[in-house]
């Protein structure tokens, strides 16, 4: 495996950053997770746009242009000869001292990993997930806007720990107002009749790339797409439910807090959306030219 470290392809064992890097010391940085499907980097431009927006929000200036970053991503995937897989693109504040001050970090660090990923076993894509809601609340936007995909994921990790302790693979996080936000690493959708419903961005959710794709799919198949506030009541009484994310893709949910959804099996409309999503992955992205 070759890792792209600041534009240089190096073996995995040699891809190292300083222990004084503020990405490690303070979670001071941003990242993107990106999928590769059949030699196509899915919605790469949209992911790069979001990366640069996140960096701008935290006042981190990425040292290369968006076009150059796209080229670096393609170069990394091509060098590793991956036709299907997952990309993790990380930008940190860089090496500084033991203080918080970002001005002490003189050079931004970025690295790109292209590898395989399996977030959930295949059986759960077929049979659906049984998940729970947890006590850990979603970060409030006034503290750190959830639309920023930062390296500080402790809020999500604590929710995942709570899910693990309860024997659940995933958890739904509620915001400070008591409304449904998102899962620990995914957005959530429910279906009620012909309505495809997902929490509004102001509820404290990431503006997911897969989320946006599913919204487009919903409109394409003539569903009423609605972004609004949701409570546990809406989850428990939904006709169908599923999660979306770059790593998770689209995965059915068949039980929430012991309440069965659609009788405990994936719903028909969820299956249609999954089928349509697979079609989208073949045409929305940047094609890779592989080195011989």
Backbone torsions as a table, in degrees:
resi	resn	phi	psi	omega
1	UNK	NA	134.4	175.7
2	UNK	-108.5	132.5	178.3
3	UNK	-106.8	138.1	175.7
4	UNK	-90.1	110.1	179.9
5	UNK	-114.4	105.9	-179.0
6	UNK	54.4	39.0	176.4
7	UNK	91.9	-6.2	179.9
8	UNK	-108.3	130.4	177.5
9	UNK	-84.1	119.0	-177.9
10	UNK	-130.4	153.1	176.2
11	UNK	-59.6	151.0	-178.8
12	UNK	-48.9	-42.5	-175.8
13	UNK	-67.7	-20.2	-177.7
14	UNK	-103.0	0.5	-178.7
15	UNK	-83.8	94.8	-173.7
16	UNK	-132.7	146.3	173.2
17	UNK	-125.0	165.6	-176.3
18	UNK	-69.3	146.2	173.3
19	UNK	-68.5	-10.1	176.2
20	UNK	-94.3	5.7	177.1
21	UNK	-66.2	130.5	-176.3
22	UNK	-71.8	-14.4	171.0
23	UNK	-65.3	-37.0	177.3
24	UNK	-80.6	-45.4	-174.6
25	UNK	-71.3	-35.5	-172.0
26	UNK	-133.5	4.3	-175.8
27	UNK	66.5	28.3	-174.8
28	UNK	-89.8	89.8	-179.5
29	UNK	173.2	-179.3	-178.4
30	UNK	-135.6	164.2	-179.8
31	UNK	-153.7	168.4	171.9
32	UNK	-140.0	144.4	169.1
33	UNK	-110.0	131.2	-171.5
34	UNK	-134.5	142.3	-178.3
35	UNK	-99.7	149.8	172.4
36	UNK	-117.3	126.4	178.5
37	UNK	-127.2	115.8	175.3
38	UNK	49.6	46.6	178.5
39	UNK	76.0	16.3	-179.0
40	UNK	-122.0	119.6	177.9
41	UNK	-82.8	108.8	-167.8
42	UNK	-68.8	121.0	176.8
43	UNK	48.9	45.9	-178.2
44	UNK	-61.0	-42.8	-178.2
45	UNK	-60.7	-42.8	179.3
46	UNK	-64.1	-39.1	177.8
47	UNK	-65.3	-41.5	179.2
48	UNK	-66.2	-40.2	177.0
49	UNK	-58.8	-44.0	-179.0
50	UNK	-67.9	-37.8	177.1
51	UNK	-57.7	-47.3	-177.5
52	UNK	-70.5	-31.9	175.0
53	UNK	-66.2	-43.4	177.8
54	UNK	-61.0	-43.5	-179.7
55	UNK	-63.7	-40.8	179.9
56	UNK	-63.3	-39.2	-178.9
57	UNK	-61.0	-40.7	-178.7
58	UNK	-91.4	11.9	176.5
59	UNK	60.4	42.7	177.2
60	UNK	-111.8	121.1	-177.6
61	UNK	-95.9	111.0	178.9
62	UNK	-70.9	131.2	-169.2
63	UNK	-75.4	-5.9	177.8
64	UNK	-126.7	161.8	-177.3
65	UNK	-74.9	166.7	176.7
66	UNK	-59.2	-43.2	179.7
67	UNK	-61.2	-43.0	179.2
68	UNK	-65.4	-37.3	179.1
69	UNK	-67.1	-40.1	175.3
70	UNK	-58.7	-44.0	178.5
71	UNK	-62.0	-38.0	179.4
72	UNK	-67.1	-38.3	177.8
73	UNK	-64.0	-48.4	-179.8
74	UNK	-60.8	-42.2	179.2
75	UNK	-59.7	-40.8	-178.3
76	UNK	-67.6	-45.1	179.5
77	UNK	-64.2	-43.4	-179.8
78	UNK	-62.1	-42.9	-179.0
79	UNK	-63.8	-30.9	179.4
80	UNK	-92.1	0.8	174.8
81	UNK	52.6	45.0	178.9
82	UNK	-95.9	125.8	173.6
83	UNK	-99.0	-23.2	175.0
84	UNK	-138.7	137.0	-179.7
85	UNK	165.8	-155.0	-171.7
86	UNK	-141.5	140.4	179.3
87	UNK	-115.8	133.3	171.0
88	UNK	-114.7	115.2	-180.0
89	UNK	-110.0	119.5	-174.0
90	UNK	-124.3	135.3	173.6
91	UNK	-125.6	125.0	-179.8
92	UNK	-114.7	164.3	178.0
93	UNK	-63.7	-24.7	179.5
94	UNK	101.4	-175.4	-176.9
95	UNK	-73.8	132.3	176.7
96	UNK	-138.7	-144.9	174.7
97	UNK	-115.2	-165.6	-176.0
98	UNK	-81.2	0.5	176.1
99	UNK	-88.8	167.8	-178.9
100	UNK	-75.3	-26.9	-167.1
101	UNK	-56.7	114.3	179.7
102	UNK	-67.1	-17.7	178.2
103	UNK	-65.9	-18.5	178.5
104	UNK	-77.0	-11.9	179.3
105	UNK	-92.2	110.3	-170.9
106	UNK	-89.9	-20.3	-175.6
107	UNK	-141.2	120.9	177.9
108	UNK	-66.8	142.9	176.5
109	UNK	-110.3	138.4	169.7
110	UNK	-136.1	148.3	174.7
111	UNK	-147.0	153.9	-175.4
112	UNK	-130.9	124.3	177.7
113	UNK	-113.3	130.6	175.1
114	UNK	-120.2	118.9	-173.2
115	UNK	-155.1	-172.9	174.5
116	UNK	-92.8	156.7	175.3
117	UNK	-148.9	139.1	171.9
118	UNK	-131.7	106.4	-175.9
119	UNK	-80.0	-43.3	179.0
120	UNK	-129.5	145.6	174.9
121	UNK	-58.4	150.1	-175.3
122	UNK	-58.0	-30.5	-177.2
123	UNK	-59.7	-28.6	-177.9
124	UNK	-78.8	-22.9	173.4
125	UNK	-72.5	-28.2	178.5
126	UNK	-84.5	-43.9	-172.8
127	UNK	-102.6	-16.0	178.8
128	UNK	93.7	159.5	-179.4
129	UNK	-94.5	146.8	167.7
130	UNK	-108.3	116.9	-172.0
131	UNK	-126.9	176.0	-179.0
132	UNK	-134.7	162.5	165.7
133	UNK	-94.8	151.3	-174.5
134	UNK	-124.6	164.7	-177.9
135	UNK	-75.5	-28.9	179.5
136	UNK	-60.6	124.4	-177.5
137	UNK	-89.4	151.5	176.7
138	UNK	-68.0	142.8	176.3
139	UNK	-53.5	142.4	177.4
140	UNK	-80.8	146.6	-177.1
141	UNK	-62.4	-29.1	179.9
142	UNK	-67.2	-23.8	178.4
143	UNK	-88.7	-53.6	176.1
144	UNK	-153.4	114.3	-177.6
145	UNK	-58.9	122.2	-178.6
146	UNK	-61.9	-13.7	176.5
147	UNK	-72.2	-15.3	175.7
148	UNK	-82.9	119.9	-179.6
149	UNK	-89.4	80.4	-174.5
150	UNK	-93.0	169.4	178.6
151	UNK	-76.8	-7.4	179.8
152	UNK	-89.4	96.8	-177.0
153	UNK	-113.1	20.3	-175.4
154	UNK	-62.3	-35.9	176.5
155	UNK	-56.6	-46.5	-179.8
156	UNK	-69.3	-37.6	-179.0
157	UNK	-65.8	-40.2	178.0
158	UNK	-62.9	-38.4	176.5
159	UNK	-66.0	-38.9	177.9
160	UNK	-65.3	-38.7	176.9
161	UNK	-61.6	-43.2	178.5
162	UNK	-61.8	-39.6	176.9
163	UNK	-64.9	-44.8	178.8
164	UNK	-58.4	-43.7	-179.0
165	UNK	-63.9	-25.7	179.1
166	UNK	-92.6	1.3	-179.9
167	UNK	77.9	23.6	-179.2
168	UNK	-111.5	143.2	-179.8
169	UNK	-75.7	-23.6	-176.1
170	UNK	-147.6	161.7	-178.4
171	UNK	-137.6	148.3	173.5
172	UNK	-101.4	130.7	-179.8
173	UNK	-99.4	140.3	178.9
174	UNK	-104.7	146.4	179.3
175	UNK	-86.9	-179.0	-174.7
176	UNK	-66.0	-21.0	179.5
177	UNK	-90.6	-1.3	179.2
178	UNK	91.0	8.6	179.3
179	UNK	-95.9	152.2	178.0
180	UNK	-64.7	132.8	176.8
181	UNK	-105.0	-81.1	-176.8
182	UNK	-161.7	175.4	173.7
183	UNK	-80.5	-179.6	-175.9
184	UNK	-65.8	-27.2	178.3
185	UNK	-140.8	9.9	-174.2
186	UNK	-139.2	157.7	168.6
187	UNK	-84.0	161.6	-178.9
188	UNK	-123.8	141.4	175.1
189	UNK	-128.1	147.6	167.6
190	UNK	-124.9	159.4	175.2
191	UNK	-121.5	130.0	176.7
192	UNK	-134.1	109.2	-172.8
193	UNK	64.5	-126.0	176.7
194	UNK	-101.0	16.2	-179.9
195	UNK	-95.8	127.4	173.3
196	UNK	-103.5	113.0	-168.4
197	UNK	-121.4	136.9	177.1
198	UNK	-142.3	150.1	179.7
199	UNK	-58.5	141.1	175.8
200	UNK	-65.3	155.9	-179.5
201	UNK	-60.4	-31.4	-178.1
202	UNK	-71.6	-5.9	176.2
203	UNK	-79.0	-5.4	178.7
204	UNK	96.6	49.2	-179.0
205	UNK	-123.0	155.1	173.9
206	UNK	-71.8	139.3	175.5
207	UNK	-78.3	77.3	-170.4
208	UNK	-66.3	141.8	177.1
209	UNK	-67.1	-43.2	177.1
210	UNK	-67.6	-37.1	175.5
211	UNK	-55.0	-48.2	-179.4
212	UNK	-64.2	-37.4	178.6
213	UNK	-63.7	-43.3	179.8
214	UNK	-66.4	-36.2	175.4
215	UNK	-60.0	-43.3	177.2
216	UNK	-62.8	-40.8	178.5
217	UNK	-63.2	-43.7	179.2
218	UNK	-56.5	-43.3	178.3
219	UNK	-66.5	-38.1	-179.1
220	UNK	-63.2	-37.9	-178.0
221	UNK	-93.4	17.7	171.5
222	UNK	67.9	34.0	172.1
223	UNK	-92.6	157.5	174.8
224	UNK	-85.7	107.1	-177.8
225	UNK	-88.4	124.9	-175.3
226	UNK	-131.1	129.4	171.7
227	UNK	-108.0	118.2	-174.4
228	UNK	-155.8	-179.8	172.6
229	UNK	-77.7	144.9	177.3
230	UNK	-131.5	147.2	173.7
231	UNK	-116.2	176.0	175.6
232	UNK	-56.9	-36.0	178.8
233	UNK	-54.8	-43.9	-179.6
234	UNK	-64.7	-37.6	177.9
235	UNK	-65.8	-49.0	-175.1
236	UNK	-64.0	-31.1	-174.9
237	UNK	-102.6	10.8	179.9
238	UNK	-68.7	150.4	173.4
239	UNK	-73.3	-39.0	179.3
240	UNK	-147.2	163.4	179.5
241	UNK	-153.2	147.3	174.5
242	UNK	-156.5	162.3	177.4
243	UNK	-111.0	152.6	177.4
244	UNK	-133.6	145.7	176.3
245	UNK	-177.4	161.0	-179.4
246	UNK	-58.6	-48.1	-179.4
247	UNK	-75.6	-41.5	-177.2
248	UNK	-78.4	-22.5	-172.4
249	UNK	62.8	-122.1	175.6
250	UNK	-123.5	118.8	-175.7
251	UNK	-130.2	130.4	-177.5
252	UNK	-68.5	150.2	171.5
253	UNK	-117.1	127.9	-175.6
254	UNK	-117.5	-2.5	177.6
255	UNK	-158.5	135.0	176.9
256	UNK	-131.7	120.8	-179.4
257	UNK	51.6	44.3	179.2
258	UNK	71.9	-1.6	175.7
259	UNK	-86.8	121.3	-179.5
260	UNK	-73.2	138.9	175.6
261	UNK	-107.0	128.9	-179.3
262	UNK	53.6	40.7	178.2
263	UNK	70.9	13.0	177.9
264	UNK	88.2	16.7	177.5
265	UNK	-133.1	154.4	178.2
266	UNK	-59.0	141.1	-176.5
267	UNK	-82.7	161.5	-177.3
268	UNK	-63.9	-44.1	-177.8
269	UNK	-69.8	-33.9	174.3
270	UNK	-60.5	-42.4	179.5
271	UNK	-64.1	-37.2	177.1
272	UNK	-64.4	-43.2	-180.0
273	UNK	-64.3	-40.2	177.2
274	UNK	-61.6	-43.9	179.7
275	UNK	-62.5	-43.8	180.0
276	UNK	-67.9	-35.9	178.4
277	UNK	-61.9	-41.4	179.2
278	UNK	-61.7	-33.5	176.1
279	UNK	-67.3	-41.7	-179.0
280	UNK	-61.3	-36.9	-175.7
281	UNK	-64.4	-18.2	-177.4
282	UNK	-87.4	-8.4	-173.8
283	UNK	-132.1	-10.5	-176.4
284	UNK	-110.2	90.1	-179.8
285	UNK	173.1	-163.5	-179.1
286	UNK	-115.0	123.4	179.9
287	UNK	-73.7	144.0	-178.1
288	UNK	-100.7	135.7	169.6
289	UNK	-101.9	117.2	-173.8
290	UNK	-87.5	140.5	175.5
291	UNK	-72.3	142.8	179.7
292	UNK	-81.1	NA	NA
